Amino acid sequence: MRASASSATPASPDAILIRRTMTEIEPVADKVTSYFYALLFVQYPDLRALFPASMDTQRDRLFKALLTAAQHVDDADVLTAYLANLGRGHRKYGTLPDHYPAVGECLLAALGRYATSSWGPETEAAWVRAYTAISQIMIDAASADEAVAPAWWHAEVVSHELRTPDIAVVTVRPDQPYPFLAGQYTSVETPWWPRVWRHYSFASAPRSDGLLSFHVKAVPAGWVSNAMVHRARPGDVIRLGAPGGSMTVDHTTRSGLLCVGGGTGIAPLKALVEDVAEHGIHRPVEVFYGARSDHDLYDLDTMLQLEKAHPWLSVRPVVATGPAARGGTSSETGQLPDAVRQYGPFQEYDAYLSGPPGLIRSGVDALVGAGVPADRIRHDSVEELVAAGD
Ligand SMILES: NC(=O)C1=CN([C@@H]2O[C@H](COP(=O)(O)OP(=O)(O)OC[C@H]3O[C@@H](n4cnc5c(N)ncnc54)[C@H](O)[C@@H]3O)[C@@H](O)[C@H]2O)C=CC1
């Protein structure tokens, strides 16, 4: 979380033109992205096979990516980091350098059609420059990544444990080593919904046996989550993309860790606790684990066992309704951010937030209120979480 340079320094002429287009198309974003994909698939029918059967989430993602790029167009560091990650992430879709000009041509045609008052030769030229730069960063990052990592991994389900009627702990064995850091996430594609990818955090620090675990909650209309909870069985093979996310432990400091997790958001926090334990330098770790009710604290036993084993760890279950859970350093009823506010001070802590988007948003405010400096609060991108929730 850092401020964009573009908010502090005057915007470049290209940035002004690009943002003008974005402002104009924002109210009709659905139409622009539908037109873009329709044009792309008519002009370049071979590209249809790279996309999922249903394009709903995809349309939204394209617009958000454009918006992010437009916001940071003058901030080379942020833009490059974002686009390089996007370029690497596109390898699993089978994206090739040749595809970029086709996409650019259809994108500009769609923007020109809907941004009627801001479009003209100058604006078009600004978009051509921006798109050329964007695609080059993505192509270069993908090509550099090819030398060091596969485009995707196959992983076989080796165990599937239903913890509640709609939450499963799924453990998989990747077909080749899968390097990642505790606190990161990956993208998952199931055999039942080809080319539909969703993000899930790793529920453990890297293990010596190479196995990876995920906590998945089946949500209404969630294709991948329902398949993972209700269909996947040992022997099924899923695909994994590259690891991502910066919710990782800074092992160069001895600061405490304040971990606030709601629902299946406890998964990466458990991984962080294991990471601190394995590192051997014992720092205070405070975990606030929230759920709607006692029954929804599906991983409380594991967290309490960790608490028993590690004197530097405090686990505080927080339930929104019903009787407070038994166990832990303390046990609360109410909303997670309110529970965190009762404790502290946390000035000397690095904070980690994980869970539903609403919790991330209100949690950041609560943590700042509890004295945690904003630049020491880590969480995954709320946009990605929205996509992960279905
Ligand atoms: N890396 C991450 O941030 C991860 C995020 N998730 C996300 O976590 C979510 C888990 O869903 P569920 O288990 O159904 O969670 P849930 O809806 O049952 O909520 C869990 C907890 O968060 C609190 N909460 C929810 N919305 C809140 C708000 N607006 N303000 C304050 N507190 C709020 C609830 O009171 C409860 O304590 C999914 O959206 C999933 O995508 C899951 C794993 C990792």
The ligand as a Gaussian input file, in Angstrom:
#p B3LYP/6-31G(d) Opt

LIG

0 1
 N       -5.815000     -13.792000       1.807000
 C       -7.033000     -13.450000       2.143000
 O       -7.338000     -12.301000       2.444000
 C       -8.077000     -14.510000       2.196000
 C       -9.379000     -14.142000       2.050000
 N      -10.352000     -15.075000       2.078000
 C      -11.709000     -14.595000       1.889000
 O      -12.347000     -14.678000       3.124000
 C      -13.727000     -14.822000       2.923000
 C      -14.195000     -15.876000       3.884000
 O      -15.564000     -15.955000       3.826000
 P      -16.408000     -16.453000       5.043000
 O      -15.718000     -17.588000       5.707000
 O      -17.776000     -16.667000       4.480000
 O      -16.382000     -15.195000       6.021000
 P      -17.596000     -14.640000       6.876000
 O      -18.480000     -13.800000       6.041000
 O      -18.177000     -15.773000       7.618000
 O      -16.843000     -13.636000       7.874000
 C      -15.818000     -14.068000       8.708000
 C      -15.546000     -13.039000       9.773000
 O      -15.307000     -11.759000       9.209000
 C      -16.150000     -10.803000       9.838000
 N      -16.632000      -9.850000       8.839000
 C      -17.236000     -10.145000       7.685000
 N      -17.551000      -9.019000       7.016000
 C      -17.149000      -7.994000       7.806000
 C      -17.194000      -6.568000       7.692000
 N      -17.754000      -5.979000       6.626000
 N      -16.664000      -5.823000       8.692000
 C      -16.121000      -6.416000       9.759000
 N      -16.046000      -7.737000       9.938000
 C      -16.554000      -8.525000       8.978000
 C      -17.307000     -11.598000      10.401000
 O      -17.869000     -10.956000      11.536000
 C      -16.634000     -12.863000      10.805000
 O      -16.014000     -12.699000      12.059000
 C      -13.948000     -15.117000       1.465000
 O      -14.421000     -13.946000       0.844000
 C      -12.535000     -15.435000       0.963000
 O      -12.347000     -15.067000      -0.385000
 C      -10.090000     -16.384000       2.335000
 C       -8.784000     -16.794000       2.486000
 C       -7.675000     -15.901000       2.391000

